[in-house]
Amino acid sequence: MTSPLEGIRILDLTQVQAGPSCTQLLAWLGADVIKVEEPGVGDRTRHEMAVDPDVDSFYFLVFNSNKRSLTLNLKTDEGRALFLRLVGVSDIVVENYAPGQMKRFDLAYETLKKANPKIVYATIKGFGTYGPYADFKSFEHIAQAMGGAMSANGNTGDEPIFVAPGVGDSGTGLHCAVGMLAALRQRDQTGESQMVEVSMQDAVVNLMRIRMIDTLNSHKPVVRNGNRSWGGPSLIYPCRPGGPNDYVALVLAGDSWDTLLALAGKSDLIGDERYATKEARDQRPDEVEAIVGAYTMTKGKHELLDELAGLGIPCGAVLDTCEVLEDPHLKAREMVVEVDDPARGRYKAMGSPIKISSNEVNVRPPPLLGENSDEVLSGLLGVGEHELDALRSSGII
C-alpha cells in the first residue's frame, strides 16, 4: 500500500507550531520530512514545557511525529553547501523563521532555485513578506488579535478572550499545507519552481469568515456575547453533577425544540407562539435557557448525549482534555493513539485527522535531535563515514 505523498521530500526548517503542524500533516500522508535543526540546540520546543529536562517535551512530540531529524549548522559555509545539495534532491523547502533570516543565511528563494529549478519554496510569516506589517514578528495570540478572533470571543462587557485552539499557528499550518500541495501539482504540470506564502494574520482572517457575516451585514464590529454568540439563547447548558465541564452543547432548531419540550415535561408549550420559531426564541433567551437548563440539570452530559443525539437532536458533551484522550469514538477513528517510543516510553498521541482509503497512517515517534543525520547525508548525498566524523567534530552536524 503506497501513501499519497510517497516520493515527495520536504526540507523542514520550521519550529514551534505553525510550520511543524504543517509538515506533520504531510509526513502522515507519506512525505519524507527531514527536520533540519541546529546542532546541540534543535527546535526550542524540545525543551519548552518539558516535565523532564532529559526528555523531549510534549510540545515537541505532538507536532513532529513521522519525521527525520538532521542537524546542520546553516551559519557555516559547509553547512550551507550541504543544505543546497539536499535542496537539489528535494521537492519542497519550508521555513517559518523571523523576517529576513533566510536572506541572512544566503538561502533566499532565488538561491534555492539555482540549486533546484523545480523546488517549491514555502514561507510562513506572522504578516507575510509584503505590506505595512511585513517586518513585524507574531505569535499565536498576536495573530488572533490582529485577525479579529479575539475581539469576537468573550462575554458582554468583558475583555477580549484568547481562543484555545491554535487557529493562528496550526490554522496557518493547514493553509500552508494546502498551498504546498497545490504548488507541487502546478510544478509538476509546468516544470517551474513555485513560491508559497502564508501569513498568520491572513489565516485567522480566513477562519473568521463566518463571524464576518454580521459585520458585512451591519457594518459594525461583532459584539462579544459569550455563549449567546449568535444572538439567541445560550449554545450550552449545565448538566449533573455540576462540575466545571458538565455541560452539553445543543442546537434546538426545527423539531428539536418540540422533542426537548416533550422530554422536559413541557408538552404544553409545544406550538406556543412565544417559542415556536427560532426567531421567537431568540427574543426570549432567559426564558428558553431556564426551560432547557432545568431539564439538562437532571442528567449527566454523556446520558444526555446518548438520549438527545439518538433522537436526532444535534448535541455534544463538553469534553475536557482528559476526556478527549479517553473518548471511544476518537480512539475508534485513530485520532487518539498510543506510541511506543524506546527513548521516551509509551504515551498517548494525536493521530491524523485526514483519512484516505489507500493510506493507513502509522504514527511513529518524533526523531531525537540529529537521530537521522548520518542516514540522510550518506543516503542522499553519498557522504562517507570519515567525512561524517569530520563534520560532527567541527560542529557542522
C-alpha positions as CSV (number, residue, x, y, z in Angstrom):
1,M,0.0,0.0,0.0
2,T,1.5,3.3,-1.1
3,S,1.0,6.7,0.6
4,P,-0.4,9.7,-1.3
5,L,2.9,11.7,-0.9
6,E,5.3,8.8,-1.2
7,G,8.4,10.0,-3.0
8,I,8.0,13.7,-2.0
9,R,10.9,15.0,0.1
10,I,10.5,18.1,2.3
11,L,13.3,20.0,3.9
12,D,11.7,21.4,7.1
13,L,13.3,24.5,8.5
14,T,10.4,25.2,10.8
15,Q,10.0,25.2,14.6
16,V,7.4,25.7,17.3
17,Q,3.9,25.1,15.9
18,A,2.8,26.8,12.6
19,G,5.4,25.1,10.5
20,P,5.8,21.8,12.3
21,S,2.0,21.3,12.3
22,C,2.0,21.8,8.5
23,T,4.9,19.3,7.8
24,Q,3.5,16.7,10.2
25,L,0.3,16.6,8.2
26,L,2.3,15.9,5.0
27,A,4.5,13.4,6.9
28,W,1.4,11.5,7.9
29,L,0.4,11.5,4.2
30,G,3.7,9.8,3.3
31,A,6.1,12.6,2.5
32,D,9.8,12.2,3.7
33,V,10.0,15.2,6.0
34,I,13.6,16.0,7.1
35,K,13.6,18.4,10.0
36,V,16.8,20.5,9.8
37,E,17.8,21.6,13.3
38,E,20.8,23.5,14.8
39,P,23.4,21.1,16.2
40,G,23.2,20.8,20.0
41,V,20.1,23.0,20.2
42,G,17.3,21.8,18.0
43,D,13.7,23.0,17.9
44,R,13.2,25.1,21.0
45,T,10.0,23.2,21.8
46,R,12.1,20.1,22.6
47,H,12.7,21.9,25.9
48,E,9.8,24.3,26.4
49,M,7.1,23.0,28.8
50,A,9.2,19.9,29.4
51,V,8.4,17.8,32.5
52,D,11.8,16.0,32.4
53,P,14.8,18.0,31.2
54,D,16.3,14.9,29.7
55,V,13.2,14.0,27.6
56,D,11.7,16.0,24.7
57,S,8.6,18.0,25.7
58,F,5.1,17.0,24.6
59,Y,5.2,20.5,23.0
60,F,7.7,18.9,20.5
61,L,6.2,15.4,20.4
62,V,2.7,16.5,19.3
63,F,3.9,18.3,16.2
64,N,6.8,16.2,14.9
65,S,5.9,12.6,14.5
66,N,6.8,10.7,11.4
67,K,9.8,13.0,10.6
68,R,13.5,12.6,10.4
69,S,16.0,14.9,12.1
70,L,19.2,16.2,10.5
71,T,21.4,18.6,12.5
72,L,23.1,21.2,10.3
73,N,24.7,24.4,11.1
74,L,23.5,26.8,8.4
75,K,25.6,29.6,9.7
76,T,28.7,27.9,8.2
77,D,29.8,27.7,4.6
78,E,30.0,23.9,4.9
79,G,26.5,23.6,6.4
80,R,25.0,25.9,3.8
81,A,26.7,23.9,1.0
82,L,25.3,20.6,2.3
83,F,21.9,22.1,2.6
84,L,21.9,23.3,-1.0
85,R,23.0,19.8,-2.1
86,L,19.9,18.5,-0.3
87,V,17.8,21.1,-2.0
88,G,18.9,19.6,-5.3
89,V,17.3,16.2,-4.4
90,S,14.2,17.6,-2.6
91,D,10.8,18.8,-3.7
92,I,9.9,21.4,-1.0
93,V,11.7,23.8,1.4
94,V,9.5,25.3,4.1
95,E,10.6,27.7,6.8
96,N,8.9,29.9,9.4
97,Y,12.0,31.9,10.5
98,A,11.7,35.6,11.5
99,P,11.6,38.0,8.6
100,G,14.9,38.2,6.7
101,Q,16.5,35.1,8.3
102,M,16.7,33.1,5.1
103,K,18.4,36.0,3.4
104,R,20.9,36.2,6.2
105,F,21.7,32.5,5.7
106,D,22.1,33.4,2.0
107,L,19.4,30.8,1.3
108,A,16.7,33.1,-0.2
109,Y,14.3,31.8,-2.8
110,E,16.5,32.9,-5.7
111,T,19.4,30.9,-4.3
112,L,17.3,27.8,-3.7
113,K,16.0,28.0,-7.3
114,K,19.6,27.9,-8.6
115,A,20.2,24.7,-6.6
116,N,16.9,23.2,-7.9
117,P,15.0,25.0,-10.6
118,K,11.9,22.9,-9.7
119,I,11.9,23.5,-5.9
120,V,8.7,24.6,-4.2
121,Y,9.6,27.1,-1.5
122,A,7.1,27.8,1.3
123,T,7.4,30.6,3.8
124,I,5.2,31.1,6.9
125,K,5.4,34.6,8.5
126,G,3.3,36.5,11.0
127,F,2.3,39.1,8.5
128,G,3.7,37.9,5.2
129,T,6.6,39.3,3.2
130,Y,4.9,42.5,2.0
131,G,2.5,45.0,3.4
132,P,2.9,47.6,6.2
133,Y,3.4,44.9,8.9
134,A,5.8,42.6,6.9
135,D,8.7,43.2,9.3
136,F,6.6,42.5,12.5
137,K,7.0,39.3,14.4
138,S,4.0,37.3,15.5
139,F,2.8,34.6,17.9
140,E,-0.5,32.8,18.4
141,H,-2.2,35.4,20.5
142,I,-1.0,38.2,18.3
143,A,-2.4,36.6,15.2
144,Q,-5.7,36.0,17.0
145,A,-5.7,39.7,18.0
146,M,-4.8,41.0,14.5
147,G,-7.1,38.6,12.7
148,G,-10.3,39.5,14.6
149,A,-10.7,36.3,16.5
150,M,-10.0,37.7,19.9
151,S,-12.4,40.7,19.5
152,A,-15.3,38.4,18.9
153,N,-14.6,36.0,21.7
154,G,-15.7,36.7,25.3
155,N,-18.6,37.8,27.4
156,T,-20.6,41.0,27.0
157,G,-18.8,43.9,28.6
158,D,-15.6,41.9,29.4
159,E,-12.2,41.9,27.8
160,P,-11.5,40.0,24.6
161,I,-10.5,36.4,25.3
162,F,-7.9,34.2,23.7
163,V,-9.2,31.2,21.7
164,A,-7.9,27.9,23.0
165,P,-7.4,26.1,19.6
166,G,-4.2,27.1,17.7
167,V,-6.1,29.0,15.0
168,G,-3.1,31.3,14.5
169,D,-0.4,28.7,14.4
170,S,-2.0,25.3,13.4
171,G,-4.5,27.2,11.3
172,T,-1.7,28.7,9.4
173,G,0.0,25.3,9.1
174,L,-3.2,23.9,7.5
175,H,-3.4,26.7,5.0
176,C,0.3,26.3,4.1
177,A,-0.1,22.5,3.6
178,V,-2.9,23.2,1.1
179,G,-0.7,25.7,-0.7
180,M,2.3,23.4,-0.8
181,L,0.2,20.6,-2.4
182,A,-1.3,23.0,-4.9
183,A,2.2,24.3,-5.8
184,L,3.5,20.8,-6.2
185,R,0.8,20.0,-8.7
186,Q,1.5,23.2,-10.6
187,R,5.2,22.5,-10.5
188,D,4.6,19.0,-11.9
189,Q,2.5,20.4,-14.7
190,T,4.7,23.3,-15.7
191,G,8.2,22.1,-14.5
192,E,8.7,25.5,-12.9
193,S,9.6,26.4,-9.3
194,Q,6.8,27.9,-7.2
195,M,6.7,30.0,-4.0
196,V,4.0,29.6,-1.4
197,E,3.4,32.3,1.2
198,V,1.0,32.2,4.2
199,S,0.7,34.7,6.9
200,M,-0.7,34.0,10.3
201,Q,-2.9,37.1,10.2
202,D,-4.3,36.1,6.8
203,A,-5.1,32.6,8.1
204,V,-7.0,33.8,11.1
205,V,-9.0,36.2,8.9
206,N,-9.9,33.4,6.6
207,L,-11.1,31.3,9.6
208,M,-13.1,34.3,10.8
209,R,-15.3,34.4,7.7
210,I,-18.4,33.0,9.5
211,R,-18.2,35.8,12.1
212,M,-17.5,38.5,9.5
213,I,-21.1,37.9,8.1
214,D,-22.6,40.0,10.9
215,T,-20.1,42.9,10.2
216,L,-20.7,42.7,6.4
217,N,-24.5,42.9,7.1
218,S,-24.4,45.7,9.7
219,H,-21.1,47.5,9.1
220,K,-20.5,47.2,12.8
221,P,-18.0,45.2,14.9
222,V,-19.1,41.8,16.2
223,V,-20.4,42.2,19.8
224,R,-19.0,39.7,22.3
225,N,-21.9,37.7,23.6
226,G,-20.2,34.7,25.2
227,N,-22.3,31.5,24.6
228,R,-25.1,33.6,23.2
229,S,-22.7,34.4,20.3
230,W,-25.4,34.0,17.6
231,G,-27.8,36.5,19.2
232,G,-30.2,34.0,20.7
233,P,-30.2,31.7,23.8
234,S,-27.0,30.0,25.0
235,L,-25.4,27.3,22.9
236,I,-24.5,25.2,26.0
237,Y,-26.4,24.1,29.1
238,P,-25.4,22.8,32.5
239,C,-25.7,19.1,33.5
240,R,-25.5,17.0,36.6
241,P,-23.4,16.9,38.8
242,G,-22.5,20.5,38.0
243,G,-18.7,20.3,37.6
244,P,-16.7,22.9,35.6
245,N,-17.1,20.9,32.4
246,D,-20.6,19.4,33.0
247,Y,-22.3,21.0,30.0
248,V,-23.9,20.0,26.7
249,A,-23.9,21.9,23.5
250,L,-27.3,21.9,21.8
251,V,-29.0,23.1,18.6
252,L,-32.7,23.5,19.1
253,A,-33.9,24.2,15.6
254,G,-37.0,22.7,13.9
255,D,-38.4,19.6,15.5
256,S,-35.6,19.5,18.1
257,W,-37.3,22.2,20.2
258,D,-40.6,20.3,20.3
259,T,-38.8,17.0,21.1
260,L,-36.9,18.6,24.0
261,L,-40.1,20.1,25.4
262,A,-41.7,16.7,25.4
263,L,-38.7,15.2,27.2
264,A,-38.7,18.0,29.7
265,G,-42.4,17.5,30.6
266,K,-43.3,20.8,28.9
267,S,-45.5,19.5,26.1
268,D,-48.0,22.3,26.9
269,L,-45.5,24.7,25.4
270,I,-45.4,22.9,22.0
271,G,-46.8,25.3,19.5
272,D,-46.7,28.3,21.9
273,E,-46.1,31.2,19.7
274,R,-43.6,32.7,22.2
275,Y,-41.2,29.8,21.5
276,A,-42.5,28.2,18.3
277,T,-39.8,29.6,16.0
278,K,-36.1,30.3,16.3
279,E,-36.8,34.0,15.8
280,A,-39.3,33.9,18.7
281,R,-36.9,32.1,21.0
282,D,-34.1,34.5,20.2
283,Q,-36.3,37.2,21.6
284,R,-36.7,35.3,24.9
285,P,-33.2,33.9,25.7
286,D,-33.6,34.0,29.5
287,E,-36.9,32.0,29.4
288,V,-35.5,29.5,26.9
289,E,-32.4,28.9,28.9
290,A,-34.5,28.4,32.1
291,I,-36.6,25.8,30.4
292,V,-33.7,23.9,28.8
293,G,-31.4,24.2,31.8
294,A,-34.0,22.8,34.2
295,Y,-34.1,19.6,32.1
296,T,-30.4,19.2,31.3
297,M,-29.6,19.5,35.1
298,T,-31.5,16.3,35.7
299,K,-29.0,14.2,33.8
300,G,-25.2,13.8,33.1
301,K,-23.7,15.1,29.9
302,H,-23.0,11.6,28.5
303,E,-26.5,10.4,29.3
304,L,-27.9,13.5,27.5
305,L,-25.6,12.9,24.5
306,D,-26.9,9.3,24.1
307,E,-30.5,10.3,24.6
308,L,-30.7,13.5,22.6
309,A,-28.4,12.5,19.7
310,G,-30.3,9.3,19.4
311,L,-33.5,11.3,18.9
312,G,-31.8,13.4,16.1
313,I,-31.2,16.5,18.2
314,P,-27.7,17.9,17.4
315,C,-25.9,17.5,20.8
316,G,-22.4,17.3,22.1
317,A,-21.0,16.7,25.6
318,V,-18.4,19.3,26.6
319,L,-15.4,17.1,26.9
320,D,-12.4,18.2,29.0
321,T,-9.0,17.4,27.6
322,C,-8.6,14.2,29.7
323,E,-12.0,13.0,28.4
324,V,-10.9,13.7,24.8
325,L,-7.9,11.4,25.3
326,E,-10.2,8.6,26.5
327,D,-13.1,9.2,24.1
328,P,-14.1,5.9,22.5
329,H,-15.1,7.5,19.2
330,L,-11.8,9.2,18.8
331,K,-10.0,6.0,19.7
332,A,-12.0,4.1,17.1
333,R,-11.1,6.7,14.5
334,E,-7.4,6.5,15.5
335,M,-7.4,10.2,16.4
336,V,-6.0,9.2,19.8
337,V,-3.3,6.5,19.5
338,E,-0.6,5.1,21.7
339,V,3.0,5.4,20.6
340,D,5.8,3.1,21.6
341,D,9.0,5.2,21.9
342,P,12.1,3.3,23.1
343,A,13.7,6.6,24.1
344,R,10.7,8.3,25.8
345,G,8.4,5.4,26.8
346,R,4.8,4.7,25.8
347,Y,2.5,7.7,25.6
348,K,-0.8,8.8,24.0
349,A,-0.6,10.9,20.9
350,M,-3.0,12.6,18.4
351,G,-3.4,10.8,15.1
352,S,-4.0,12.1,11.6
353,P,-7.4,13.9,11.1
354,I,-7.1,13.2,7.3
355,K,-8.4,9.8,6.3
356,I,-7.6,8.5,2.8
357,S,-8.8,5.0,1.9
358,S,-5.4,3.9,0.5
359,N,-3.4,5.5,3.3
360,E,-3.2,3.8,6.7
361,V,-1.2,6.2,9.0
362,N,1.1,4.6,11.4
363,V,2.1,7.4,13.9
364,R,5.8,7.0,14.5
365,P,7.7,8.7,17.4
366,P,9.3,12.1,16.6
367,P,13.1,11.9,16.0
368,L,15.7,12.5,18.6
369,L,17.8,15.5,17.8
370,G,20.1,14.6,14.9
371,E,18.9,11.0,15.0
372,N,18.9,10.7,11.2
373,S,21.9,12.9,10.3
374,D,24.1,10.1,9.1
375,E,21.5,8.2,7.1
376,V,20.3,11.4,5.4
377,L,23.7,12.7,4.4
378,S,25.1,9.3,3.4
379,G,21.9,8.0,1.8
380,L,21.0,11.2,-0.2
381,L,24.4,12.8,-0.8
382,G,26.8,9.9,-0.5
383,V,28.8,11.4,2.4
384,G,31.3,8.9,3.7
385,E,31.9,7.8,7.2
386,H,35.2,9.8,7.6
387,E,33.6,13.0,6.3
388,L,30.7,12.5,8.6
389,D,33.1,12.2,11.5
390,A,34.8,15.4,10.4
391,L,31.5,17.2,10.1
392,R,30.5,16.2,13.5
393,S,33.8,17.1,15.2
394,S,33.7,20.5,13.6
395,G,30.1,21.2,14.7
396,I,28.6,21.3,11.2
397,I,26.2,18.4,12.1
